[in-house]
Amino acid sequence: MLFERLARLGYASKAVIYGIVGVLAILAVTNRGGTITDTGGALRVVLAQPFGRSLLMLLAVGLCGYAMWRLLDAIADPDHMGASPRGLVSRIGNAVRGCIYGALGVEALRLLRGLRGSRQDEAELWASRVLAFPLGEIAIGIVGVTLAIYGISEVIHSLRGTHDSKLDWSRIPATVRMSVQKVSQFGVAIRGALITTLGVYLVRAALSHDPSEAAGSRESMLRLGGLFEGRWFLALIALGLLAYAVDQAVHARCRRIRPVL
């Protein structure tokens, strides 16, 4: 029961964070004072608001709780993904999510303690550290290819209209269910495209042995948005992040969460 509450709070925390990133990006595209930022930047925005410390503490608890649940989910396998190649990929993905959002939760705690978070691109910082090790470029290349494949699969599933089987859609009123599903699919597709971009640039960093080729979430957004002239595609990505926030809010409400202990 405790882990279910933490998991749902974690999904809700993700919804808030991606919503902030999406709103700031829309404001930036429309020249209304926003900025293109990442999830860490969203935490700093929260801290600067009235009652920001209280909200940031809630987000930190949610993110750390979500990370613990994802790691236990990967180990205990309550969804019975199994040890098949597909199941192992899913479970490894859960563990990676746990590490990523656990690190974001720690970042929130550091901000609460008055410690400044790193403003360097997280992917570039991580890549520079790994490249310093023997065969580091191979490790980065494997991670990059894995992320790219996962991102592409997310886009394909969204375009096909495939719904997450772990969601209980009956909790969403029938009058708005289809609309919410379409919004969620759009958000997952955009998020998948950003993950694919991140993976591609990690592969480039590995092949060139140059960490500056890597791109974190903020840089991935800018690079993906720059594929077409004008700002319309960047605006589409910003709307997609807002849609992904809706998707995470749906998960907070509707995700079937089985006991992991």
DOKEKE-866014 format. One record per residue (C-alpha): residue number from 1; residue in one letter; chain; x, y, z. Coordinates in nm, 4 decimals. Layout:
<zadrens>
   num   residu   chaine         xx         yy         zz
   NUM        A        A          X          Y          Z
...
</zadrens>
This chain:
<zadrens>
   num   residu   chaine         xx         yy         zz
     1        M        A     0.0000     0.0000     0.0000
     2        L        A     0.2817     0.2389     0.0890
     3        F        A     0.4651     0.1757    -0.2369
     4        E        A     0.1435     0.2168    -0.4343
     5        R        A     0.0916     0.5604    -0.2801
     6        L        A     0.4530     0.6540    -0.3458
     7        A        A     0.4277     0.5337    -0.7051
     8        R        A     0.1126     0.7378    -0.7670
     9        L        A     0.2686     1.0420    -0.6017
    10        G        A     0.5709     0.9864    -0.8263
    11        Y        A     0.3574     0.9845    -1.1400
    12        A        A     0.1827     1.2999    -1.0182
    13        S        A     0.5224     1.4610    -0.9534
    14        K        A     0.6326     1.3769    -1.3058
    15        A        A     0.3103     1.5296    -1.4389
    16        V        A     0.3835     1.8561    -1.2545
    17        I        A     0.7461     1.8680    -1.3721
    18        Y        A     0.6746     1.7959    -1.7387
    19        G        A     0.3835     2.0360    -1.7275
    20        I        A     0.6186     2.3113    -1.6099
    21        V        A     0.8742     2.2256    -1.8801
    22        G        A     0.6008     2.2328    -2.1443
    23        V        A     0.4509     2.5640    -2.0282
    24        L        A     0.7924     2.7327    -2.0126
    25        A        A     0.8719     2.6080    -2.3632
    26        I        A     0.5418     2.7422    -2.4996
    27        L        A     0.6066     3.0795    -2.3364
    28        A        A     0.9542     3.0840    -2.4899
    29        V        A     0.8277     2.9978    -2.8379
    30        T        A     0.5614     3.2700    -2.8174
    31        N        A     0.8128     3.5259    -2.6809
    32        R        A     0.6327     3.5622    -2.3491
    33        G        A     0.9275     3.5245    -2.1172
    34        G        A     0.9591     3.1483    -2.0907
    35        T        A     1.2667     2.9371    -2.1477
    36        I        A     1.3617     2.5996    -2.2868
    37        T        A     1.4649     2.3973    -1.9856
    38        D        A     1.4849     2.0416    -1.8570
    39        T        A     1.3408     1.8640    -1.5550
    40        G        A     1.6148     2.0004    -1.3280
    41        G        A     1.5316     2.3510    -1.4460
    42        A        A     1.1664     2.2878    -1.3636
    43        L        A     1.2663     2.2092    -1.0045
    44        R        A     1.4470     2.5429    -0.9781
    45        V        A     1.1363     2.7183    -1.1100
    46        V        A     0.9264     2.5482    -0.8426
    47        L        A     1.1649     2.6574    -0.5677
    48        A        A     1.1367     3.0210    -0.6762
    49        Q        A     0.7568     3.0251    -0.6369
    50        P        A     0.5497     3.1095    -0.3267
    51        F        A     0.5286     2.7947    -0.1136
    52        G        A     0.7973     2.6588    -0.3475
    53        R        A     0.9886     2.4803    -0.0725
    54        S        A     0.6819     2.2863     0.0396
    55        L        A     0.5961     2.1855    -0.3156
    56        L        A     0.9566     2.0945    -0.3897
    57        M        A     0.9677     1.8725    -0.0806
    58        L        A     0.6517     1.6975    -0.1996
    59        L        A     0.8046     1.6488    -0.5445
    60        A        A     1.1262     1.5146    -0.3891
    61        V        A     0.9312     1.2582    -0.1848
    62        G        A     0.7298     1.1592    -0.4913
    63        L        A     1.0327     1.1223    -0.7172
    64        C        A     1.2356     0.9249    -0.4622
    65        G        A     0.9373     0.7047    -0.3854
    66        Y        A     0.8764     0.6478    -0.7554
    67        A        A     1.2442     0.5541    -0.7970
    68        M        A     1.2261     0.2998    -0.5134
    69        W        A     0.9107     0.1470    -0.6597
    70        R        A     1.0631     0.1226    -1.0090
    71        L        A     1.3779    -0.0464    -0.8783
    72        L        A     1.1766    -0.2960    -0.6734
    73        D        A     0.9458    -0.3416    -0.9721
    74        A        A     1.2478    -0.4391    -1.1833
    75        I        A     1.3703    -0.6885    -0.9228
    76        A        A     1.0455    -0.8444    -0.7949
    77        D        A     0.8652    -0.8310    -1.1330
    78        P        A     0.5080    -0.8016    -0.9966
    79        D        A     0.3766    -0.7479    -1.3527
    80        H        A     0.5243    -1.0860    -1.4542
    81        M        A     0.7323    -0.9549    -1.7421
    82        G        A     0.9513    -1.2634    -1.7037
    83        A        A     1.3036    -1.3359    -1.8213
    84        S        A     1.2362    -1.3332    -2.1952
    85        P        A     1.4362    -1.0805    -2.4005
    86        R        A     1.1357    -0.8471    -2.4128
    87        G        A     1.0663    -0.8925    -2.0442
    88        L        A     1.4283    -0.8287    -1.9470
    89        V        A     1.4358    -0.5125    -2.1585
    90        S        A     1.1229    -0.3875    -1.9816
    91        R        A     1.2651    -0.4673    -1.6395
    92        I        A     1.5990    -0.3038    -1.7217
    93        G        A     1.4023    -0.0030    -1.8456
    94        N        A     1.2233     0.0140    -1.5111
    95        A        A     1.5574     0.0080    -1.3304
    96        V        A     1.6907     0.2865    -1.5534
    97        R        A     1.3796     0.4950    -1.4849
    98        G        A     1.4341     0.4379    -1.1155
    99        C        A     1.7902     0.5669    -1.1373
   100        I        A     1.6966     0.8695    -1.3502
   101        Y        A     1.4097     0.9875    -1.1333
   102        G        A     1.5929     0.8961    -0.8148
   103        A        A     1.8713     1.1287    -0.9257
   104        L        A     1.6097     1.3975    -0.9958
   105        G        A     1.4656     1.3477    -0.6474
   106        V        A     1.8143     1.3889    -0.4980
   107        E        A     1.8533     1.7054    -0.7046
   108        A        A     1.5330     1.8397    -0.5473
   109        L        A     1.6691     1.7631    -0.1998
   110        R        A     1.9963     1.9370    -0.2829
   111        L        A     1.8050     2.2471    -0.3892
   112        L        A     1.6115     2.2404    -0.0628
   113        R        A     1.9419     2.2351     0.1252
   114        G        A     2.0561     2.5436    -0.0638
   115        L        A     2.3002     2.3538    -0.2840
   116        R        A     2.3032     2.4588    -0.6454
   117        G        A     2.2366     2.1849    -0.8930
   118        S        A     2.4614     2.1365    -1.1910
   119        R        A     2.3571     2.3457    -1.4900
   120        Q        A     2.5825     2.1566    -1.7283
   121        D        A     2.4039     1.9365    -1.9789
   122        E        A     2.3500     1.6119    -1.7886
   123        A        A     2.4099     1.3857    -2.0880
   124        E        A     2.7356     1.5618    -2.1748
   125        L        A     2.8535     1.5430    -1.8128
   126        W        A     2.7674     1.1738    -1.7886
   127        A        A     2.9259     1.0969    -2.1261
   128        S        A     3.2511     1.2723    -2.0358
   129        R        A     3.2804     1.0622    -1.7203
   130        V        A     3.2079     0.7323    -1.8925
   131        L        A     3.4404     0.8053    -2.1847
   132        A        A     3.7252     0.8337    -1.9353
   133        F        A     3.6962     0.4605    -1.8624
   134        P        A     3.8320     0.1828    -2.0843
   135        L        A     3.5694     0.0789    -2.3413
   136        G        A     3.3579     0.3708    -2.2234
   137        E        A     3.2588     0.4562    -2.5789
   138        I        A     3.1148     0.1050    -2.6196
   139        A        A     2.9038     0.1464    -2.3059
   140        I        A     2.7751     0.4833    -2.4257
   141        G        A     2.7044     0.3419    -2.7705
   142        I        A     2.5010     0.0541    -2.6239
   143        V        A     2.2997     0.2929    -2.4061
   144        G        A     2.2438     0.5240    -2.7025
   145        V        A     2.1216     0.2445    -2.9307
   146        T        A     1.8956     0.1094    -2.6559
   147        L        A     1.7419     0.4526    -2.5963
   148        A        A     1.6917     0.5106    -2.9684
   149        I        A     1.5177     0.1745    -3.0141
   150        Y        A     1.2989     0.2344    -2.7095
   151        G        A     1.2072     0.5841    -2.8263
   152        I        A     1.1178     0.4623    -3.1751
   153        S        A     0.9027     0.1845    -3.0290
   154        E        A     0.7166     0.4411    -2.8172
   155        V        A     0.6472     0.6534    -3.1244
   156        I        A     0.5279     0.3500    -3.3249
   157        H        A     0.2989     0.2296    -3.0467
   158        S        A     0.1491     0.5775    -3.0160
   159        L        A     0.0911     0.6105    -3.3902
   160        R        A    -0.0782     0.2708    -3.3905
   161        G        A    -0.3038     0.3808    -3.1064
   162        T        A    -0.1736     0.1123    -2.8718
   163        H        A    -0.2816     0.1727    -2.5126
   164        D        A    -0.0809     0.0834    -2.2048
   165        S        A    -0.2244    -0.2475    -2.0848
   166        K        A    -0.1369    -0.1549    -1.7264
   167        L        A    -0.3886     0.1307    -1.7243
   168        D        A    -0.7428     0.0902    -1.5973
   169        W        A    -0.9222     0.3347    -1.8255
   170        S        A    -1.2559     0.2727    -1.6537
   171        R        A    -1.1464     0.5291    -1.3939
   172        I        A    -1.1704     0.8012    -1.6605
   173        P        A    -1.5271     0.9194    -1.7366
   174        A        A    -1.6511     0.7717    -2.0653
   175        T        A    -1.7416     1.1170    -2.1992
   176        V        A    -1.3775     1.2297    -2.2078
   177        R        A    -1.1957     0.8949    -2.2179
   178        M        A    -1.1230     0.8905    -2.5913
   179        S        A    -0.9995     1.2500    -2.5899
   180        V        A    -0.7695     1.1823    -2.2953
   181        Q        A    -0.6359     0.8723    -2.4709
   182        K        A    -0.5530     1.0741    -2.7835
   183        V        A    -0.3767     1.3400    -2.5776
   184        S        A    -0.1787     1.0740    -2.3924
   185        Q        A    -0.0779     0.9047    -2.7187
   186        F        A     0.0430     1.2362    -2.8592
   187        G        A     0.2448     1.3051    -2.5457
   188        V        A     0.4052     0.9610    -2.5468
   189        A        A     0.4935     1.0005    -2.9159
   190        I        A     0.6682     1.3334    -2.8573
   191        R        A     0.8451     1.1966    -2.5522
   192        G        A     0.9531     0.8965    -2.7592
   193        A        A     1.0920     1.1259    -3.0294
   194        L        A     1.2942     1.3161    -2.7668
   195        I        A     1.4309     0.9900    -2.6234
   196        T        A     1.5255     0.8789    -2.9748
   197        T        A     1.7093     1.2073    -3.0312
   198        L        A     1.8943     1.1655    -2.7021
   199        G        A     1.9956     0.8124    -2.8026
   200        V        A     2.1162     0.9153    -3.1489
   201        Y        A     2.3402     1.1865    -3.0074
   202        L        A     2.4808     0.9484    -2.7466
   203        V        A     2.5800     0.7167    -3.0319
   204        R        A     2.7436     1.0110    -3.2062
   205        A        A     2.9333     1.0940    -2.8888
   206        A        A     3.0529     0.7328    -2.8682
   207        L        A     3.1631     0.7174    -3.2326
   208        S        A     3.3472     1.0506    -3.2159
   209        H        A     3.4730     1.0002    -2.8586
   210        D        A     3.3476     1.3550    -2.7991
   211        P        A     3.1117     1.4100    -2.5016
   212        S        A     3.0000     1.7452    -2.6436
   213        E        A     2.8070     1.5511    -2.9096
   214        A        A     2.5762     1.4147    -2.6389
   215        A        A     2.2454     1.5912    -2.5810
   216        G        A     2.0359     1.5930    -2.2650
   217        S        A     1.6616     1.6534    -2.2529
   218        R        A     1.6882     2.0304    -2.3045
   219        E        A     1.9391     2.0027    -2.5867
   220        S        A     1.7431     1.7173    -2.7441
   221        M        A     1.4358     1.9408    -2.7511
   222        L        A     1.6269     2.2200    -2.9213
   223        R        A     1.7932     1.9907    -3.1736
   224        L        A     1.4721     1.8073    -3.2579
   225        G        A     1.2834     2.1356    -3.2786
   226        G        A     1.5472     2.2721    -3.5161
   227        L        A     1.4826     2.0059    -3.7796
   228        F        A     1.2360     2.2373    -3.9550
   229        E        A     1.2480     2.6094    -4.0227
   230        G        A     1.0475     2.8342    -3.7989
   231        R        A     0.9349     2.7709    -3.4437
   232        W        A     0.6230     2.5714    -3.5181
   233        F        A     0.7882     2.2326    -3.4629
   234        L        A     0.9388     2.3430    -3.1319
   235        A        A     0.5907     2.4617    -3.0331
   236        L        A     0.4554     2.1177    -3.1275
   237        I        A     0.7162     1.9555    -2.9016
   238        A        A     0.6198     2.1894    -2.6176
   239        L        A     0.2545     2.0916    -2.6590
   240        G        A     0.3659     1.7288    -2.6631
   241        L        A     0.5351     1.7705    -2.3264
   242        L        A     0.2124     1.9124    -2.1860
   243        A        A     0.0321     1.6115    -2.3313
   244        Y        A     0.2894     1.3830    -2.1693
   245        A        A     0.2152     1.5551    -1.8375
   246        V        A    -0.1497     1.4580    -1.8918
   247        D        A    -0.0380     1.1006    -1.9621
   248        Q        A     0.1547     1.0868    -1.6348
   249        A        A    -0.1443     1.2291    -1.4480
   250        V        A    -0.3527     0.9496    -1.6006
   251        H        A    -0.0941     0.6984    -1.4766
   252        A        A    -0.1168     0.8494    -1.1288
   253        R        A    -0.4891     0.7821    -1.1337
   254        C        A    -0.5291     0.4688    -1.3451
   255        R        A    -0.2080     0.2661    -1.3382
   256        R        A    -0.2567    -0.0847    -1.2017
   257        I        A     0.0089    -0.1191    -0.9325
   258        R        A     0.0636    -0.4655    -0.7933
   259        P        A     0.2380    -0.5224    -0.4581
   260        V        A     0.6160    -0.5531    -0.4933
   261        L        A     0.6815    -0.6829    -0.1407
</zadrens>
